[in-house]
Amino acid sequence: MIDKRIASSGLDGLDELLQNLWYGDNVVWQVDELEDYVFFAEKFIDNAIKEGHRCVYLRFAPHDPILSPMEGLDIVEVDPAKGFDYFSTEVHRIIEDYGRETFYVFDNLSTLVVEWATDELLANFFKATCPYLYELDTVAYFALTKGRHGHRAVAAIRETTQLLLNFYHVEGNAYLHPLKVYGRYSSQMFLPHLMKGDSWVPLFNSGEAASISGGKDHHILDPGASSIAPWDTIYSKALQYRMLYEDGKIPLQEITALKSELCRMIIGDRPRFKELAEKYFDIDDLLYIRERIIGSGMIGGKSVGMLLSRNIVLKEDVSGDVSRIMEPHDSFYIGSDVFFTFLINNDLFRLKIDLSNGSRLSKDEFREVEQRFLEGTFPDDVLEQFRSMLDYFGQAPIIVRSSSLLEDNFGNAFAGKYRSEFCTNQGDPEERMEVFLDAVKLVYASALDPDALIYRKAHGLDNTDEQMAILVQRVSGTHYKNYFFPPLAGVTFSRNLFAWSEQIDPNKGMIRLVFGLGTRAVDRVDWDYPRIISISHPQLRPERGTKVAKYSQIEVDVLDLEKNEFMTVPVSALLKDYDYPKLRMYASLLKDDHVKDPVTNFISTADGKLVLTFNNLIFRTKFVESIGKAIEMIEKAYDQPVDVEFTAFIGPSNSIKLNILQCRPMKIPGKAGSFSIPEHLEPGDVLFRSSKTISGGFVPDIRYIVYVDPVIYSKDVDFEKKQSLGRIVGHLNEKLGKEKQKFILMGPGRWGSSNLELGVNVTYSEIRHTSVLVEVARTTTNHRPDVSYGTHFFQDLVEEEIIYLPLYPDEPESEFNEDFFADSRNSFSDVLPEYDSFKDIIKLIDVPAVAGGAHACISADPEKQDAICFLKK
């Protein structure tokens, strides 16, 4: 905090919000209506006169007076019609004559543009006058009419002034959004605030903030200098023609052709996306998107999927049941052209070419690549647009998400391959800008991540134009204690591939639901389980009795606004006070080994331990019904199954608010082939059998089984070897893949877990050649497969057509040939002799060599929930 003498605005609530005015402050009010400026100017001067300050009203505009004559106020008139030089010199003379610690109110500065014809002279006047006022410890009020000036002029004023305040009205309410407050800071200062009497209430809820800010501010970004390039000319022409079309002065064909061209520039040429975009985006939708693009270029697959799915619901929902509960969004898009400008300007383009052509990086080498990206810089015009966007969001948390051209596309999801970065967006504007820039650079660097490059090559996309656009979204949620998070988040699928009961209709879809940020729904997490909801029968769940508590969510992902970071907090710590709003809708109570749903919100620790079941949400609201209707409409429009990421809130009277964050076409897992099993199998021919099947298909002629014994892994493997085990599996995967040999991966608990106690830590590239992935749970270990359906990990398995099976050898309905796996010869050292020290952990079974020439076959039928691995010659 700078040591400054304080002054007052004449409004106690405003003084509290801004931490008072300071001597030397220039305060610029951006307003829609002059009456709003009059209100604040009158309060300011009335108080200043009462306190005995020397007060001056500088009158120069043709509008009605801001202040009426009163005792203690000097009204001084200056004529701007005599030109910039005369006017600026005269104002300086007046300031000099009145001297130090004078309080000023100026007329609306926007009127000067009428006299001088340019924004540049207006900005120059302010830049010349403001520092002189600051030097003399005055306090001065100025006004600008919002939306009347170019961004360059406003940016110059913003840079020079001490306070820049936006004031506006939406639906009868008044809001104040401080954009700059020099030298002062609080965790709420830069949020929009609702005016209630003399108090100002910050808008913490993301949905409210988006509704207010997004509906008010359409022209936020400075498009920069226009050119003859189509990016500018098509946009300008579309703006002009839209107005002419509304006036009936041009035919429909003209506006349709322009819409198609604008669509191609923003969305791209991918046929299915372009077809859907032209159907569900009207000209206003496209212009609104264009106005929120930083730089130029396309907005990428993730942005398109989000926007399309939202518009499908809004336009196809005849009843209005779902469209009525949709939250507004106010996202921004960093155009794909900015990516290549960044690469070329920072000498990174050759690196991209080299890596895309097959140069392999280790994780350590990739960290060096990330550092090179972090050292890069952006052009000034892009930085200015970034700054305007961050001003708009204020201190609301945001997320910077990859949105490459190929992402979330029909056929290739790129799920989890590129980076997303949360920005808690706390601190002063410069601190927030620095964190945001690092987030953008890290997302750009992820285009060269080894896993992403391998994924592209594996799907035949290594020679395809892949540009990295970025989607910047407001994080859904609200404050609780010092945290920010949504109460409901998850991913929903229009097809349910985990139908654990015959009652369930797999065509109605399912939901993976969590409390807090949705990261725990789309990533595999340790010791934790989301709530799995069948949309056709939401009351059913895979677990019963005390297992409901055991297999529930025990940790919550949040943004810590004090520590300024993403954090994971135990449910027991986060909700220890039992005071979270509408807690009974999310949690049940475990007491004496019995789970009970609360009837009221008056819950205490004496009632039992909190368990996140979401039972009352499911039974007492239309949450599941609304999700089901939304994905049904989207699937119908896409003409194929979809998966959708979302957040949700519970409003008054248990009403639901829904926010769609992402949508991608869903690929149904499984391999082609019949599910036929030989009628007569000898007991020794069955290697294992599972009654829990997620994906189906038939895989014959499997030569190898890679088996990591869960008991050995749990008891006899030290931490250092567990750390290296995933890399060794990766070497096996690569070698067997090159030899075109079919193989099965079998191992403890959760493949891909970051917690080495729960399973083998492998990446996408280290398992991608396997035909079948089996997660094994033994009662003597802590390993338990996670029904990973719906995670990015599962999406990788689907796209590689890898059959995924959880196996519980100790359960009565399962079969497991202990003798085969224990007694079969280990061929590991024959295939990877250089890693011989791992032969006691990894068993490589050459099936024909130990089974008299027979190969292993897998037949998995998800409808019957039956999968079997057997020997066949």
N, C-alpha and C positions, 0 to 999 in steps of 0.2 A: 504494500500500500504506500503510495506517495503521500508525503506529509503536506496537505493542502488545507487552506481555510475553507470551511463549508458554507454554502448558501442554500436557500430553499426554493423549491418550485411552487410553493404555496399549497401543495397537496401532500399530506402526510404519507399516504400510501405510495405515491410516486417517489417521494424522497427515500422511503424504505427500500423500494425496488431498485433504485439507481444508486443507493448508498450516498444520497445527497448530491446536490450540485456543488461544484468547486469554483472558487474564484479562478478565472482564466478559461472557464468552459464556454465553448460555442456549441449551442444545442440546435441541431437541424431536425425539424419535424417534417417527415414525408406524409402528406395527408391527401385524402380524396376530395374533401370538402373544406373550404376556407373556414367554415364555422367551427370545425374541430380545432384549428390552430387558434382561433379567437378565444375559445374556452381556456386553453392552457396558457396563452399569453396574458389574459386577464388575471388568472389566479397568480401567476408569477409576479406581475407588476403590482397588484393589490398588496401582496405580502411584502414586496420590496419597499413600497412606500411606507407601510406600517413600521417596518424595521429601520426607516430613516435613510434608505439608500438613495443616491442620485439616479433618477430614471429618465430614459430618453426613448421616444418612439420615432424611428426614422421612416418617414412617409414618402413613398415614391411611386406607388402603383395606382392604376385606375380603379381597382376594386374598392369596395366599401372599407372604411377605416377598421383596422384591427382593434384599436383602443379609442375610447372616447376621451375628450378632454377631462382632466381631473387635477386636483391640487397635488403637487409633487411630481407631475409628469410633464416633461418638456417634449413638445411635438415639433420635429424639425423636418422640413420638406426639402427634397433634392430632386432635380429633374433629370431622369435618365435619357430623355430625348436629345440632350445635348451631346451624347456620345459617351463611350466607355471611359475615355481618358478623363473628361471633365467629371463624370459621376464618381469614379473611383478616387480621384484626387480630392473632391469635395467631401466625400465620406471620411477619408483619412484626416482631413483638416478638422472635421467635427469631432472625431474620436480624440484627436490630439487636444482640442480645446477643452473637452470635458474631463480628460485626464483619467487617472487610475480609479479602479473599483466602481465604475459606472455600470448600471444595469440597462441593457438595451433590448428593444423589440424591433425587428425589421419587418417590413412588408413582405409579401410573398415573392421570393426571388424568381419564380418562374415567369413573372411578368416582364422581367428584363430581357428575356429571349424575344419577346414581341418587338421590343425597341431595337435590339442589337442583331437579331436574326440568327444568331448562332449560340449553341450550347457552350462552345469553347470560351467565348467572352464571359459568359456567366460563371463558368468554372474559374477563369482567370481572376475575375473580381473577388470571388470567395477566397481563392488561394492568396491573394494579395492582402485582403482585409482581415481574415481570421487570425493569422499569426500576430498581427498588431494588437488586436483585441486581447489575445492570450497574454501577450507581453505586458499589457497594462492591467492584468488581473481583473478584467471586466467579466460580466456574465451576459451572454447575448443569445436571443432566440431568433431563429430563421425558419422559414417555411419553404417547402418545395411541393408542387403538385405531383402526386405519384403518377408514374407512367408517361410523363410529358417530356422526359429528357433521355438522351442517349446514355448508355452505360459508362462511356468514357468520362462524361461530365460528372455523373453521380459518383464514379470511382474516385475522381480527383477531389470532390467535396468530402467523400468518406475518409480519404487519406488525410485530409487537412483538419477536419473538425474533431472535436473531442467526443461529442455524442451525436449519433445518428439514430433516430427513433421512427419506426413505422407505426402509424395509427390508422385503423380502418374499421369499417362496420361490416358484419356478416349476419344476415337474418335478424336484424334488430339489436344485436349485441355489439359492444365496442371492444376492440382489442388493441393492445400495445405490444409491439415486438421490437425490443432494442437490438440494433444491429452492431453498434459500436458504443462502448462506454470506456473511455480511456482511464486506465489506472485503477479501475474497480472491477471486482469479480465476485460472483457467487455461483453456486451450483444451479441456480434457477434464472439468473439474470437474463440470459439470451433466449429464453423460451417465449413463445407468445403468451400474453397474459390477458385474461378476461377482466374487464372493468366491472366491479361490483361496488357501487357507491364510491367511497374514497379508498377502497382496497383493490388490489390487483391479484388475481388468482392464476398461478401458472398452469398451463395446459400440459399435464404429464402424460395423459393417455394419448397414444400414437394415433388412434383413430380420430379423436377429436381434433388433434393438431392438423392432421392431413385434411380433414373436412374443412377446417377453417382456412388454413394457409393455401391448400391446393385449389380451393374454390375461388380464392381471391386473386392470387398472383399467377397469371398466365405468362407474362413476358418478363421472365426472371433473368435469362441469360443474354449477354451481349453477343449477337451473331457476328460481330466484327464488320469489317468493310465488305460491302457487296461486290460481286464480280460478275463476269459474263458466264461463269461456269454454271452448268445445269443445277448444281446443288443450291445456288442462290436464285437463279432465274425461275426455275420451276416452282420454288417456294413462293417467291414474290407473285408469280402469275396465279398460283393457286389461291393466295389471299385475295387478289383482285377479282378473280373469276367467281369465287364463292359469293362475294357481295353482289356481283352482277347477276349471278344465278338466282339469288334470293329476290332480286328485284325483277326477275323474269326477262332479263336482257340478253342472256345467252342460253342456248339449248342444253338439254341434259347430256348429250353426247360429249360436249366440250368438257364439262366438269368431270364426267366419267373417265375420259382420256387422261385428264390431268391427275385424277386420283390414282389411276393405274401407274402413271409415271412416278408419282410421289411414293407410291407403295414399293415400286421396284428399287428406288434409291434408298429407302429406309429399311425395308424388309429383305430385299435381295431377290434372286431369280429362282430359288428353290420352288419347284412347281406347286407342291401341296401347300406349303406355307403361303405362297403368293395367292393361291386360289382361296384359301380360308381368309386371308387378310382382306382381299377385295370384297369378300362377302360380308365380313363382320366389322370392318372399319369404314366409317364414312369419312368424308373430307375433313370434318372438324376433328375427328379422332386423330387423323394423320397429321394435321397441322399442330395439334396440341403436343403430339409426340415430337414433332420436328422442333418445336419451340423449347423443348427440354433436352435437346441433344447438344452436348458440349463438343465443339469442333465440328467435324463432318464425317459422313460415312454411315454404314449400316449399324443397327443396334444389337445384332446377334441373336442366336437362338433362344437363350434363356429369357431375354426381354420379350421377344415375340411370343413365346409360349405363355408367359405371364399375362401379357396384354390380350392375347387371343382368348384364353380361357375365361378371363373376366368378361370380355365383351360377348362371348357366346352365352354366358349365363344371363347377362343383362338384357340381351336381345331375344333369347329363346324362351325365357321364363314367362309364359303367358299368364300364369296365376299371380306372379309377383311375389310368391312366398320366399324365394331365395334372393332374387335381385333386391328386394326390400331390405335384406339384412347384410348386404355386401358393404364393406367399408370402402371408402374412396382410397385411391392410392395417389401418391405424388412423387413418383420416382423420376430420376434423371438418368441419362444415358451418355456414356463417353463413346463417341463415334469411332468406328473401326479405323478410320484414317489416322486418328491420333496415335494409335499403337505404332504404325509404321513411321510416323514422324518422330516419335520418341526413339525408336530403334536406330534410325538413320542419323538423327542429330547427336546421339550419344555413342556412335560407332559400335552398335550392337547388331546391325543387320547381318554382317558377315558371320558372326557367331551363330545367329539363328539358322543361316544356310548350312553351316558346317554340322550343327547338331541335327538338323532335319534330314541331312544326307546320311545319317547313320553313326556319327561319332557318339560313343557311349560315355555317360558320366556316372561316377559314383555319387552317393548322397553328399559326401564331403565336397566333391568337385562342384556339385550343383549349388551348394551353399556359397561357393565363390562366385558363381554366376549371379545368384541373388544379390550379392554385395555389389557387383558391377551395376546391376539395375538400380539399386538403392542410391548409387552415386549419380545417377542420371538426372537431367533437368528437363523442364517443359518450357515451351515458348510463352512469352508474356501474355498473349491473348488467351491462351488456354488457362493459364494461372488466374487470370481475371475472371474467367467463367467459373472456375473452381471456387473462387472466393465468393462470387455471387450465389452459388449454390449453397455453400456452407453458411452464408448469411441467412439464407432462406430457412435452413434446418435449425439454425440457432444451436442450442445445446442438446437437441434431440439425438439420441444414438442412431447411427446409420450403419449399413453393411455394404461393403464394396464387393460385388460379385462378378466373377467371370461371366461373359456372355459371348463366347466365340461364335463365329458364323456357323460352325458345324454342331454346336452344342444343342442338346434337347431336340435333335432333328429326328425325322422319320428314319429309323434304322440304326442310329448311333446316338446314344444319350450323353456320352462323355461324363457319366455320373461320378462326381467326386474327383475327376482327373485334374481339374484346374482349381485355383484357390479362391476362397472367399475370406474376407477380413472384416471383423467387427471393429467399428470405431465408436468408443463410448462417447466421443465428441464433447469432452469436458475440457475446461481450461479456457484461456483467452483465445481470441480468433487466430493468432499466429501459432499457438500450440496446436490447436485443432487442425489447422492447415498442414502443419508438418506431419502429424500422424496420418492424415488422409493421404498425403502424397506418398508416404511410405507404403500405405495399403495398396494404392493403385500400382506402384512399381512392383510389389510382390505378386500381384495378380498377373501383371504382364510377364514377369519372370516365369510363372507357372506354365506358360505356353511352351517352355523348354524343359519342363520337368521330365525326367527319364521315363516315368510311368506313362505320362501323356504321350510322349513320342512313340513308345512301344505300342500303346493302344492304337494310335493313328496308323502305324505300320501294319499292325495285325488286322486292321479293318480296311486295308487298301486305301488309306486316306493320306499317305505320306507325301503324295504329289498333288494334293488338293489344296486350293487356296484356303488357308485357315487364318483369319484375322481375329484379333482379340478386341472385341468391344467390351464395355463394362456397364453393368447395371448397378446404380446406386439407389438403395431403398432405405426408407425410414424403417428402423427396427420396430416391429409391432410390440406393444407392451405398455406398461405403466410402472411408476415407482412403487416400491415396497421396501421400507427401511432405507438402506443405502444402495439397494439393488434395482435393476430394471429388467423386466422380462414379461412375456405374455403368460397368462394362466393356462392357456391351451395352445398346443402346437403339435403338428404331426404331418403325416403323409397318408393319403387315401388312394385306393386303387379301385378302378371300376370292375375288376375281376378279383375274386378271392381265391388264391391258390393254396390257401391253408384252411381248407374246410374240415375242421376236426370233428364235426358231427354230421350225420346224414341229413339233419334238418336244414343245414345251411345251404342257401342257394349261391353257388360260386359266381353267378352272373350279376349279383347285386353288389359285389365289392366288399372291401374291408378297410379298416382304419388302424394305423399305428399312432397312438396318442400319448403325449407326454405333458407334464407340467413344466413350464419354463420354456427356454429357447428350444427350437425344434431340432437342434443338432443331435440330441439324444434319440430322435426318431429316425434320422437318416444315416447315422453313423453307428457302427457296432461299438457298444460301450461295455465296460467291465463291471461285473457284479450287479447288473441293472437290467430291468425289463420294462418296455413300454406296455401300455394296455392295448391288447389286440381286440378289435371290435368287428364282429361280422355284421354288415349292414342289414342283411336279411333277418338275423336273429341276434340283436345286440345284447339280449339278456344272457346269452350263452357265453362262456369263456373257457379256454383250454384247461384252466386249473380249477381245483375244487378245495374246499375246506381250508386248512392252514396253509396250503400251497399258494393260496391267493395272496397272502402277505409275503411269503417267501419270494415269489416271482412277481414282485411289484417294483415300481420305480423307487429307488432309495436315494438318488442324488438328482440335483437340479442344476442345469446350466443357466447362468445369469450373467449380466454385466454389472460389475461393481463400480459405481459411479464415484466412489471416494478413492479407490485404488486405481481407477481408470484402466480396468482390464477385464477380460473374459474370465469367469471363475466357475468352478463346480462346487456346489454347497450341498451338504447332506440335508435331506428333507427334515430330519429331526432337528437340525440347527436352524434352518430357514423358518420353519413353522412352529418353533418351540413355544411361542406365545399364544398359539391357537387363535390369533386375531386377524388372519388374512380374510379379506372380504369374501363372503359367500363360500367359506371354507367347506361347508357340508356338501357342496356340489362336487367337490374334487376328492374329498377324503372320506374314508370310513374309519371305524375305530376297532382296534384289536384288543380284546380283553378276555382273559381266561381261555385263550386259543379259539375265540369265536369272533368273527368279523361282523360288525353291525353298522348299518348306515344311519348317520345322525338324522334326527327329525327337525332340529332347529339349529341356528347358528351359535347357540350358547353351548359351546363345547369347552371342556377343560381337561387337564391332564388326568384328572380322576376318572374320566370317562373311558380312558384307554389310550393306546398308542395309535398315532395317525398312520393310515395306510392309503396311498394314492390308488383308489379304485375307479374313480369317476362314476360311481354307480348312480348317484342322484342326478348327475348331468345326463346320463344315458336314459334314466327312467322318467325324469321330471321335466325335460326340455325337448325341443325339436331338433337338437344338435345332430343326431345321427340321421334323421329324416332329411334335414336340409343338405347335409353332405352328400347323401345318396342321390338326391334330386340333381345337385350340381354336377356330380361326375357322370350321371346318366346323360345329361344334356351335352356335356363336353365330349363324351365318347361318341355320341350320335353325330355330332358335328365333325369330329376327327375321323369318323368311320373306322375307328379301331380303339382298343382299350387304352386308357391313359392312367398315369399316376400324377397326383397333384399335391404339392406342399401347401400348407395353410397355417394360419393362426386364427384363434377365435376368442371371444370374450362373452361373458354372461352379463346382460344388461338388466334393467328394471323388469320386474315380473318374470324373471328367468328367460327373457328374450335373448336370442343369440345374435352376435355380430361376427361375420365371417370375412376373412381377408385371404385371397388367393395370392400366393407368393411365386409359384412356379408350376409349370405343367409340361409334361413330356409324353410322347407316345410310349405306350407300354408294350414291351415284347413279352409274349407268353413263353415261359421257359420250357425246355424239354427237347429231346432229339426225336427225329422222325423214326418210325418203326412201330411194329405191333408190340403189345404187352404180353405176348404168349409165353408161357412157361411150360417146359416139358411136364407131361402128366406124371411120369414116374421118375422121381429123383432119389437116388440113394442118399441116406443121411450124410455120408461123407462128402457128397457132391455139393451140398449147400455150405457156402462160406459164411454168409450172414443174411439175416432177414430183418427188415425194419417195418414197423406199422405206422411210422410217421413219415409221410412222403410229401415233399413240397413241389418238386418238379418231376416230370415223367419222361419216359422214353426207353428205348432198347439199345444197348451197346454190346455188340458181340466182339469176340476175338481180342479180349484184353490180355496183354502179355504180362504186365507188371502190376504189382501192388506195392506202393510205398506206405509202410506202416510204422507209425510212431506209437509205441505202446503207452497208453495213458498212465499205467501204474509205474512203469519205469520213469517216464517223464516227470511224474509227480514226486517220486521218492529218490531217484538216483542221479538226477541231472543237476549240475550246479548252475548258478545264475549266468556265468560267463558263457557256458555252452548253450544255454537257452537263448541267449542274445544272438548267437551265431547260427542257430539252427535254421532259421528262415532263409538265410543266405545259401546254406547247403542244400535245402530243399529246392531253392531257385536254380542251383547248378544242375540238380537232377532233372528238374522240369525242362531246362534248356537242352540238356543232352538227349533225353528221351524224346523231346519234341522234334529235334533235328533228325533223329533216326526214324521218325514217323511211327513210333511205338505207342499204342494205347496203354494208358495206365490209370490206376485209381490212387488217390491220396486219402489215407485214413490217419486220423490223429486225435489228440485230446481236445475236448471242449470246443473252443472257438478259434477256428483258423482266422488269422488276421488280427487277433486281439493285440492291443498295445500292452496289456498286462500279461507278462510271461508266465504267470502262475495259472492263467486260464486257458492258454492255448499257444499254438505256434504263431509267432509274429511274422507273417509273410505279406508281401505286397501283391498287387494285381499281376505284375510281370513274372512273379515267382511261382504262380500256380496256373497260368493261362493255358498250358498245353494239356492239362489233365482232362480225362473224360468224365470222371466222377469225383466229387469231394464228399467225404464222409466224416462227420464230426461225432466222435465217440465219447460216451459218458459212462464211467464205471462208478459203482456205489462206493468204492474205496478211495475215490479221489473227489476233489472239489470241482471237477470239470463237468460242465453241463452245456450242451449246445444251446445257442440262442436261436430262436426262430427268426433268422436274419432277413426273412422276406420283407422287402421294403427298404432295405439299406442300400447304400452305394456298393457295398461289398456284394450283396445279392445281385445287384444290377450287372456287375461284372460277370458273375457266373451265368446269368441269363444270356448276355450278349455273346459269350464264348460257347454257349450251348453246353455248359457243364451241368450235369445232374447233381443236385445237392440233396444229401440225405443225413438226417440226424439218426444216430444209432445208440440204443440203450441195451447193451448186451445182457444186463442183469435183470431186465424186466421179463415177466413170463411170456408175453406175446412176441418177444424177439427171439432170434436164433443167432448163435455165434459159435463158429467152429474153432474152439480154443486150441485144439491139437494142431490144426493146420497152421495157425498164425504163430504158435509157439515152436513147432518142430521144423517148419520149412527152412531150407538153407537160405542164408543171407548172402545175396549177390552184390551188396553195396560196394565192397572193396574192389570187385571186378569192374564196376562201371566208373567209380570215382576213387581210385586208389590214393589220390593226393589228399583225400579227406578221411583216411582210414580211421582216425581217432573218433569218428562219429558212428562207427559201425555198431556200437552197443546201443545207440539211441535210435538210429534209423535202420529199419529192416527193409531191404528191397527183395521182394519175392518174385522170382522168375517163374511164373505160374506153369507154363508147359514143362519146364525143367523139373519141377517137383510134383507134377500131376500127370505124369505119363503122357505128355503131349497135349493134354487138354488146356483150353484157354478159359479164362473167366468171362462170364456174361452177366450183364446187369439188366434187369427188367423192372421198371418202376411205373406204377399206375397210381397217380395222385387221386383219382376218383375213388378207388377202392382202398386208398391209404395202405398200399402194400408194395414193398420193394424187396427184391431178392437178388443175391449174387450167387451164381452157381457155376459149376464146372461143366464144360461141354467140349467133346472132341470134334 
